[in-house]
């Protein structure tokens, strides 16, 4: 097992269509560009997204790991710029309805590859299902992706409320997505923070703004990440800034009292 802690980042959002998977993917590439060993886990277990965005195919997915047919090391797929992808299954109802024990076993399975990465980015499903909350709780950092639409803001707040009141999470990072400019992104952050400060016991930090960029859509059509296909466009520059920010976040060296990725490693670190 690796002696160094792994930065685990869950990227989530209250609703679909806010750019969550694009943030997960392009943040992963931008971190790899900084020299980090990055693994990207498609945690939308029943509706795979990342492999479609990248145009990659795998004969094995996380479904075979949960069934015991494969080790998690067997399903790692090489992605652009040296990242590695753990693909989800597609159109499999059983993957959406995993038991608590299956979720726990899956999270524990990652410990066998901790020595192969510096950062694990977990791209969660949309919504407030148990699968989403389980993976978010298991990460050290939570990035909430929000765009400037009433449904996105409402659903993001609902997710914050659930994670805070039912699961006692109180620290969140916010990325404003598909905004006209940084000022609109800052205003979006203030909207959510104002309501959260009034009703919840949370700290929310605005860590990045990804502007609307037509090149993102073009990249999706090409089944490439925008950071790779159009490295100098507005969105890619914003992802580069976000990655530099993320790269400066302090690493966690202690467990928080519930099931986490690489928790055995954290316990070992704390015992030193």
C-alpha positions as CSV (number, residue, x, y, z in Angstrom):
1,X,0.0,0.0,0.0
2,X,1.2,3.5,-0.8
3,X,2.7,5.5,2.0
4,X,1.5,8.8,0.6
5,X,-2.1,10.1,0.9
6,X,-4.3,10.2,-2.2
7,X,-6.3,13.4,-2.9
8,X,-9.9,12.1,-3.4
9,X,-12.2,14.6,-5.1
10,X,-15.9,14.0,-5.7
11,X,-17.4,16.1,-8.4
12,X,-21.2,16.3,-8.0
13,X,-24.2,18.4,-8.9
14,X,-27.9,18.5,-8.0
15,X,-29.1,17.9,-11.5
16,X,-27.9,16.6,-14.9
17,X,-26.8,18.9,-17.7
18,X,-24.7,21.3,-15.6
19,X,-21.4,20.1,-17.0
20,X,-20.4,17.9,-14.1
21,X,-18.8,15.1,-16.2
22,X,-16.9,17.6,-18.4
23,X,-15.6,19.2,-15.2
24,X,-14.5,15.8,-13.9
25,X,-12.8,14.9,-17.1
26,X,-11.1,18.1,-18.0
27,X,-10.0,18.7,-14.4
28,X,-8.4,15.3,-14.5
29,X,-6.5,16.1,-17.6
30,X,-5.4,19.5,-16.3
31,X,-4.1,17.9,-13.1
32,X,-2.2,15.3,-15.2
33,X,-0.7,18.2,-17.1
34,X,0.7,19.4,-13.8
35,X,2.5,16.1,-13.4
36,X,0.0,14.3,-11.1
37,X,-0.9,10.7,-11.6
38,X,-4.7,10.8,-12.0
39,X,-7.4,8.2,-11.9
40,X,-10.9,9.1,-13.0
41,X,-13.7,7.0,-11.7
42,X,-17.0,7.1,-13.5
43,X,-19.3,6.7,-10.5
44,X,-22.5,7.0,-12.4
45,X,-22.6,3.3,-12.1
46,X,-25.5,2.4,-14.3
47,X,-25.3,5.2,-16.9
48,X,-21.7,5.4,-18.1
49,X,-20.6,8.9,-19.3
50,X,-16.8,9.2,-19.3
51,X,-16.0,6.4,-21.8
52,X,-18.6,8.0,-24.2
53,X,-17.0,11.5,-23.8
54,X,-13.6,10.0,-24.6
55,X,-14.7,7.5,-27.2
56,X,-13.0,4.6,-25.4
57,X,-14.3,1.1,-25.1
58,X,-13.7,-1.5,-22.4
59,X,-14.7,-5.1,-22.2
60,X,-14.8,-4.9,-18.4
61,X,-16.4,-2.3,-16.2
62,X,-16.9,-1.7,-12.5
63,X,-19.8,-4.2,-12.8
64,X,-17.3,-7.1,-13.0
65,X,-15.4,-5.8,-9.9
66,X,-18.6,-5.8,-7.8
67,X,-19.5,-9.3,-9.0
68,X,-16.1,-10.5,-8.1
69,X,-15.1,-11.5,-11.6
70,X,-12.4,-9.0,-11.9
71,X,-9.9,-7.1,-9.7
72,X,-10.1,-3.3,-10.0
73,X,-6.6,-3.3,-11.5
74,X,-7.9,-5.3,-14.4
75,X,-10.4,-2.7,-15.6
76,X,-8.2,0.4,-15.6
77,X,-8.3,1.9,-19.1
78,X,-5.6,4.3,-20.4
79,X,-7.0,7.8,-21.2
80,X,-5.5,10.9,-22.8
81,X,-2.5,12.6,-21.2
82,X,-1.7,9.6,-19.1
83,X,-4.9,9.6,-16.9
84,X,-6.5,6.2,-16.2
85,X,-10.2,5.7,-16.3
86,X,-12.4,3.3,-14.3
87,X,-15.5,2.8,-16.5
88,X,-19.0,2.4,-15.3
89,X,-21.6,0.0,-16.8
90,X,-24.2,1.3,-19.1
91,X,-28.0,0.6,-18.8
92,X,-27.7,-1.8,-15.9
93,X,-30.4,-1.4,-13.3
94,X,-28.6,-3.7,-10.8
95,X,-25.7,-1.2,-10.7
96,X,-28.1,1.6,-9.7
97,X,-29.4,-0.4,-6.8
98,X,-26.3,-1.6,-5.0
99,X,-26.5,-2.6,-1.4
100,X,-24.7,-0.8,1.4
101,X,-22.3,-3.8,1.5
102,X,-21.6,-3.6,-2.2
103,X,-20.9,0.1,-2.0
104,X,-18.5,-0.5,0.9
105,X,-16.8,-3.3,-0.9
106,X,-16.3,-1.1,-4.0
107,X,-14.8,1.7,-2.0
108,X,-12.5,-0.7,-0.2
109,X,-11.4,-2.1,-3.6
110,X,-9.6,1.1,-4.5
111,X,-7.0,0.6,-1.7
112,X,-5.2,-2.0,-3.9
113,X,-4.4,0.8,-6.5
114,X,-3.5,3.6,-4.1
115,X,0.2,3.3,-4.9
116,X,-0.6,4.1,-8.6
117,X,-2.1,7.5,-8.2
118,X,-1.8,10.9,-6.6
119,X,-5.4,12.0,-7.3
120,X,-8.7,10.1,-7.6
121,X,-11.5,12.1,-9.3
122,X,-14.9,10.6,-8.7
123,X,-17.6,11.7,-11.2
124,X,-20.8,11.0,-9.4
125,X,-24.3,10.6,-10.8
126,X,-26.7,13.5,-10.7
127,X,-29.3,13.8,-8.0
128,X,-29.5,12.8,-4.4
129,X,-29.5,9.0,-4.5
130,X,-27.7,6.8,-1.9
131,X,-25.0,6.1,-4.5
132,X,-24.3,9.8,-4.8
133,X,-24.2,10.5,-1.1
134,X,-22.1,7.3,-0.4
135,X,-19.4,8.4,-2.9
136,X,-19.4,12.0,-1.8
137,X,-19.0,11.1,1.8
138,X,-16.1,8.8,0.9
139,X,-14.1,11.7,-0.7
140,X,-12.0,14.2,1.1
141,X,-13.1,17.1,-1.1
142,X,-16.5,17.8,-2.7
143,X,-16.8,20.0,-5.8
144,X,-20.4,21.1,-6.4
145,X,-20.9,22.1,-10.1
146,X,-23.7,24.6,-10.6
147,X,-24.9,26.6,-13.6
148,X,-26.9,29.8,-13.6
149,X,-30.4,28.2,-14.0
150,X,-33.1,28.1,-11.4
151,X,-33.4,24.3,-11.5
152,X,-29.6,23.9,-11.1
153,X,-29.5,26.3,-8.1
154,X,-32.5,24.7,-6.4
155,X,-31.2,21.2,-6.9
156,X,-27.7,22.1,-5.8
157,X,-29.1,23.6,-2.6
158,X,-31.2,20.5,-2.0
159,X,-28.1,18.3,-2.3
160,X,-26.2,20.6,0.1
161,X,-29.0,20.4,2.6
162,X,-29.1,16.6,2.4
163,X,-25.4,16.2,2.8
164,X,-25.2,18.7,5.7
165,X,-28.3,17.7,7.7
166,X,-28.4,14.0,7.1
167,X,-24.7,13.2,6.6
168,X,-23.0,16.0,8.6
169,X,-20.8,17.2,5.7
170,X,-19.9,20.9,6.2
171,X,-17.2,21.8,3.7
172,X,-17.8,22.2,0.0
173,X,-16.1,23.7,-3.0
174,X,-18.2,25.3,-5.8
175,X,-17.5,25.5,-9.5
176,X,-19.7,27.8,-11.5
177,X,-20.3,26.3,-14.9
178,X,-21.2,27.6,-18.4
179,X,-21.3,31.2,-17.3
180,X,-21.0,34.3,-19.5
181,X,-18.0,35.6,-17.5
182,X,-16.3,35.4,-14.1
183,X,-18.6,38.1,-12.6
184,X,-21.7,36.0,-13.4
185,X,-19.9,33.0,-11.8
186,X,-19.2,35.0,-8.7
187,X,-22.9,36.2,-8.5
188,X,-24.1,32.6,-8.9
189,X,-21.8,31.6,-6.0
190,X,-23.2,34.4,-3.8
191,X,-26.8,33.3,-4.5
192,X,-26.1,29.8,-3.2
193,X,-23.9,31.0,-0.3
194,X,-26.5,33.5,0.9
195,X,-29.2,30.9,1.2
196,X,-26.8,28.3,2.6
197,X,-25.4,30.7,5.3
198,X,-29.0,31.4,6.4
199,X,-30.2,27.8,6.7
200,X,-27.3,25.4,6.8
201,X,-24.1,25.0,8.9
202,X,-21.7,24.8,5.9
203,X,-18.6,26.5,4.5
204,X,-18.7,26.9,0.7
205,X,-15.6,28.1,-1.3
206,X,-15.8,29.3,-4.9
207,X,-12.8,27.6,-6.5
208,X,-13.4,28.0,-10.2
209,X,-15.5,29.4,-13.0
210,X,-15.8,27.6,-16.3
211,X,-17.2,29.9,-19.0
212,X,-19.6,28.9,-21.7
213,X,-17.5,27.9,-24.6
214,X,-18.8,26.4,-27.9
215,X,-15.6,24.4,-28.1
216,X,-16.8,22.2,-25.3
217,X,-19.7,21.0,-27.5
218,X,-17.4,20.6,-30.5
219,X,-15.1,18.4,-28.4
220,X,-18.0,16.3,-27.1
221,X,-19.0,15.6,-30.7
222,X,-15.5,14.5,-31.5
223,X,-15.5,12.4,-28.3
224,X,-12.5,14.2,-27.0
225,X,-11.9,16.3,-23.9
226,X,-11.9,20.0,-24.7
227,X,-8.6,20.3,-22.7
228,X,-7.0,18.0,-25.2
229,X,-8.9,19.1,-28.4
230,X,-8.8,22.8,-27.9
231,X,-6.1,23.5,-25.3
232,X,-6.1,27.3,-25.7
233,X,-9.8,27.9,-25.7
234,X,-11.6,29.8,-22.8
235,X,-12.8,26.6,-21.1
236,X,-9.4,24.9,-21.2
237,X,-7.7,28.0,-19.8
238,X,-10.3,27.9,-17.0
239,X,-9.7,24.2,-16.3
240,X,-6.0,24.9,-16.1
241,X,-6.7,27.6,-13.5
242,X,-9.0,25.3,-11.6
243,X,-6.3,22.5,-11.6
244,X,-3.7,24.9,-10.2
245,X,-6.1,25.8,-7.4
246,X,-6.9,22.2,-6.7
247,X,-3.2,21.2,-6.7
248,X,-2.7,23.6,-3.7
249,X,-5.4,22.1,-1.5
250,X,-3.9,20.4,1.6
251,X,-4.1,16.7,1.8
252,X,-6.1,14.9,4.5
253,X,-4.0,12.8,6.9
254,X,-6.8,11.6,9.2
255,X,-10.1,9.7,8.8
256,X,-13.4,11.4,9.5
257,X,-15.2,8.6,11.2
258,X,-17.1,7.1,8.2
259,X,-16.3,4.9,5.2
260,X,-13.8,6.7,3.0
261,X,-11.6,5.8,0.0
262,X,-8.2,4.7,1.2
263,X,-9.3,4.9,4.9
264,X,-6.8,2.1,5.9
265,X,-4.0,4.3,4.6
266,X,-5.3,7.3,6.6
267,X,-5.5,5.3,9.8
268,X,-1.9,4.1,9.2
269,X,-0.8,7.7,8.6
270,X,-2.6,8.9,11.8
271,X,-0.9,6.1,13.8
272,X,2.6,7.4,13.0
